[in-house]
């Protein structure tokens, strides 16, 4: 857990620095209005895809499973695309100095990947070659919470920085294994996964009531399973994979009740004459 506070401090420091710079710029209109023209809560959903990022270079390994058995192995992991869909509720802060809004939601997350293995096997004085071809397809239900900060670039566009946590429950498991398997070299994520993650997006205000925010997310620290210096990557078979989530969030702002269509009150100056119209005192555009 020692690395997570450093990530948190860096994120807060960057947000504070950007806000300090804004003091010397002209005032921009708030992305989420704070003058009562919009509710502080609302709904969002985000379709997307996942990708399991692997290492860039493979190295041959040598290890033994028994005193007279030695393996030389070269594992080549392969990242694959999966499906992703999230939906949830957001709450805008009253004073967005450090945070603009919180969100909490549920998501369907599919993580897929493959791994090809090859090498030699020395048993006593007998040397042979071996290969393996493996694949995984895990499906999760994810509960997530995020703290989000806007850094405006124009009146209607912004960078979004997010720091959050996710708890994943694996409800579907797919495994394909072909060839020679080395059990002592294989590891898999548990059924329940707990992680901290970061998300960076660049969004814009499509209408007065809709924010569109494309973003990329990745875990930075795992509570379950123990991180062991992986910085959020997860093990499958004999390799490690970093989950990436590319999504487009559609965040819907809502007018307060009675704001969008205030009733008009009519008074006639005299019968058959022209009437005057005015809005009630409770209406503030």
C-alpha positions in Angstrom: 0.0 0.0 0.0 3.0 2.4 0.2 2.8 3.3 -3.4 -0.8 4.3 -3.4 -0.4 7.4 -1.2 2.3 8.6 -3.6 -0.1 8.3 -6.5 -2.8 10.1 -4.5 -0.4 13.0 -3.6 0.8 13.3 -7.2 -2.8 13.5 -8.4 -3.9 16.1 -5.9 -0.7 18.1 -6.5 -1.4 18.2 -10.2 -5.0 19.2 -9.7 -4.0 22.0 -7.3 -1.3 23.3 -9.7 -3.8 23.5 -12.5 -6.3 25.3 -10.3 -3.6 27.8 -9.3 -2.9 28.5 -12.9 -6.6 29.1 -13.5 -6.5 32.0 -11.0 -4.6 34.0 -13.6 -6.9 33.1 -16.5 -10.3 34.6 -17.3 -13.2 33.0 -15.6 -14.7 30.1 -17.7 -18.2 28.9 -17.4 -18.5 25.9 -15.1 -18.8 22.5 -16.9 -21.4 21.5 -14.3 -23.2 24.7 -13.4 -23.1 25.7 -9.7 -25.7 28.4 -9.8 -28.7 26.2 -9.3 -29.5 25.7 -13.0 -28.6 22.0 -12.8 -29.1 19.3 -10.2 -26.0 18.1 -8.5 -26.8 14.5 -9.2 -27.4 12.5 -12.4 -27.0 9.4 -14.4 -24.2 8.2 -16.7 -23.3 5.2 -18.8 -20.2 4.3 -20.7 -19.7 1.6 -23.4 -16.2 0.6 -24.2 -13.6 -2.2 -24.7 -10.9 -3.7 -22.6 -7.4 -4.7 -23.6 -4.8 -6.8 -21.7 -1.4 -5.1 -22.2 1.6 -7.4 -22.0 5.3 -6.9 -21.7 7.2 -5.7 -24.7 10.2 -8.1 -24.5 10.3 -11.8 -23.7 13.2 -13.5 -22.0 14.0 -17.1 -21.8 13.8 -18.7 -18.3 15.4 -21.7 -16.8 13.9 -23.5 -13.8 13.4 -27.0 -12.4 10.4 -28.8 -11.0 12.3 -31.8 -9.7 16.0 -32.5 -8.9 16.5 -34.2 -12.3 14.1 -32.1 -14.4 15.1 -28.8 -15.9 13.0 -26.5 -18.2 14.1 -23.8 -20.6 11.0 -21.8 -21.4 10.1 -18.8 -23.6 6.6 -17.5 -22.9 5.0 -15.1 -25.4 1.8 -13.4 -24.0 -0.8 -11.9 -26.3 -3.2 -9.1 -25.4 -6.8 -9.3 -26.7 -9.9 -7.1 -26.8 -12.9 -7.6 -24.6 -16.2 -5.9 -24.0 -17.0 -3.3 -21.3 -20.2 -1.5 -20.2 -20.7 0.6 -17.1 -23.6 2.7 -15.7 -24.0 4.6 -12.5 -24.8 7.8 -10.6 -22.7 10.9 -10.0 -22.7 13.7 -7.4 -21.2 17.1 -8.1 -19.4 18.9 -5.3 -20.6 22.2 -4.0 -17.1 23.8 -4.1 -15.0 22.2 -6.9 -11.6 23.3 -5.7 -10.0 19.9 -5.6 -12.8 17.6 -6.9 -15.7 18.3 -9.4 -17.7 15.2 -8.9 -17.9 11.7 -7.4 -19.4 8.7 -9.2 -20.3 5.2 -8.2 -21.5 2.5 -10.6 -21.6 -1.1 -11.8 -19.9 -2.5 -14.9 -19.5 -5.6 -17.0 -15.8 -6.3 -17.7 -14.4 -9.0 -20.0 -10.7 -9.7 -19.9 -9.2 -11.8 -22.6 -5.7 -12.9 -23.6 -3.4 -15.7 -24.8 0.0 -17.1 -24.2 2.3 -19.3 -26.4 5.1 -21.2 -24.8 8.1 -23.1 -26.2 11.4 -24.5 -24.9 13.3 -27.6 -24.0 12.9 -30.2 -21.3 15.8 -32.0 -19.8 14.8 -35.1 -17.8 17.9 -37.0 -16.5 19.9 -37.3 -19.7 17.0 -37.0 -22.1 16.5 -33.7 -23.9 13.3 -32.8 -25.7 11.3 -29.9 -27.0 7.9 -28.7 -25.9 5.2 -26.2 -26.8 2.0 -24.8 -25.3 -0.9 -22.6 -26.5 -3.1 -21.2 -23.9 -6.0 -18.6 -23.7 -8.2 -17.1 -21.1 -11.6 -15.3 -21.2 -12.8 -14.1 -17.8 -16.0 -12.1 -17.2 -16.4 -9.8 -14.2 -19.1 -7.8 -12.5 -17.4 -4.6 -11.2 -18.3 -2.1 -8.5 -16.4 1.1 -8.8 -16.1 4.5 -7.2 -14.2 7.5 -8.6 -13.2 11.0 -7.5 -13.0 13.2 -10.6 -11.4 16.6 -11.4 -11.9 18.8 -14.5 -9.1 20.9 -15.9 -10.8 23.1 -18.5 -9.0 23.8 -21.8 -11.8 25.8 -23.4 -15.3 27.0 -22.3 -16.8 23.6 -23.4 -13.9 21.1 -23.3 -11.7 19.7 -20.5 -9.2 17.1 -19.3 -10.7 14.8 -16.6 -8.4 13.2 -14.0 -9.9 10.4 -12.0 -8.7 8.4 -9.0 -10.8 5.4 -7.9 -11.2 1.9 -6.6 -12.8 -1.2 -8.1 -14.0 -4.5 -6.7 -14.4 -7.2 -9.4 -16.3 -10.5 -9.0 -15.5 -13.1 -11.6 -18.7 -14.9 -12.6 -17.5 -16.5 -15.8 -14.2 -18.3 -16.5 -12.9 -19.5 -19.8 -9.6 -21.5 -20.1 -8.1 -23.1 -23.2 -4.9 -25.1 -22.7 -3.0 -27.1 -25.3 0.4 -28.7 -25.1 2.7 -29.2 -22.2 1.7 -27.3 -19.0 4.1 -26.5 -16.1 1.9 -26.2 -13.0 4.5 -24.7 -10.8 4.9 -21.8 -13.2 1.2 -21.0 -13.6 -0.8 -18.4 -11.6 -4.3 -16.9 -12.0 -6.3 -14.0 -10.4 -8.6 -14.9 -7.6 -12.4 -14.9 -8.0 -12.6 -11.5 -6.1 -10.2 -8.7 -7.1 -9.7 -5.4 -5.3 -7.7 -2.6 -6.9 -7.0 1.1 -7.0 -7.0 2.7 -10.5 -6.4 5.9 -12.4 -8.3 7.3 -15.4 -7.5 10.1 -17.8 -10.0 11.5 -20.3 -10.6 14.4 -22.6 -14.2 15.4 -22.7 -16.5 18.1 -24.0 -19.9 19.5 -23.4 -22.0 18.3 -26.3 -25.1 20.1 -25.1 -26.1 22.0 -22.0 -27.3 18.7 -20.6 -24.8 16.2 -21.9 -21.0 15.6 -21.3 -19.1 13.2 -23.5 -15.9 11.9 -22.0 -13.6 9.4 -23.8 -11.1 8.0 -21.3 -8.5 5.3 -20.6 -8.3 3.6 -17.3 -5.7 1.2 -15.7 -5.2 -0.2 -12.2 -2.1 1.0 -10.3 -2.2 -1.1 -7.2 -3.8 -4.4 -6.2 -5.1 -5.1 -2.7 -6.4 -8.6 -3.8 -4.3 -10.4 -5.0 -1.2 -9.0 -3.3 0.5 -6.6 -5.7 4.0 -8.0 -5.4 5.4 -5.1 -7.4 3.1 -5.6 -10.4 1.6 -2.1 -10.1 -1.9 -3.4 -10.9 -1.0 -6.1 -13.5 -2.6 -9.5 -13.1 -1.2 -13.0 -13.7 -2.6 -15.5 -16.1 -0.7 -18.8 -16.9 3.0 -17.9 -16.8 2.7 -14.2 -17.8 1.4 -10.9 -16.4 -1.2 -8.7 -18.1 -2.2 -5.1 -17.4 -5.9 -4.4 -17.9 -6.7 -1.3 -19.9 -10.3 0.1 -20.2 -11.1 2.5 -23.1 -14.6 3.9 -22.7 -16.8 6.8 -23.7 -18.8 8.2 -20.8 -22.2 9.9 -21.5 -23.0 12.0 -18.4 -26.4 13.6 -18.2 -27.1 16.8 -16.4 -30.6 17.4 -15.1 -32.7 20.6 -14.6 -34.2 21.1 -11.2 -37.9 20.4 -11.0 -40.0 23.3 -12.2 -37.0 25.1 -13.8 -37.3 24.3 -17.4 -40.9 25.3 -17.9 -42.0 27.9 -15.3 -45.7 28.9 -15.6 -46.5 32.3 -17.1 -49.0 34.5 -15.1 -51.3 36.8 -17.1 -53.0 40.0 -16.0 -55.3 41.9 -18.3 -55.1 45.7 -18.1 -58.7 45.9 -19.2 -61.2 43.5 -20.7 -60.3 42.7 -24.3 -57.0 44.6 -23.9 -53.5 43.4 -24.3 -52.2 41.3 -21.5 -48.9 41.4 -19.6 -46.9 38.3 -18.8 -44.2 37.8 -16.2 -42.4 34.9 -14.5 -42.9 34.1 -10.8 -40.4 35.4 -8.3 -39.1 31.9 -7.7 -37.9 31.6 -11.2 -34.2 32.6 -11.7 -32.8 32.1 -15.2 
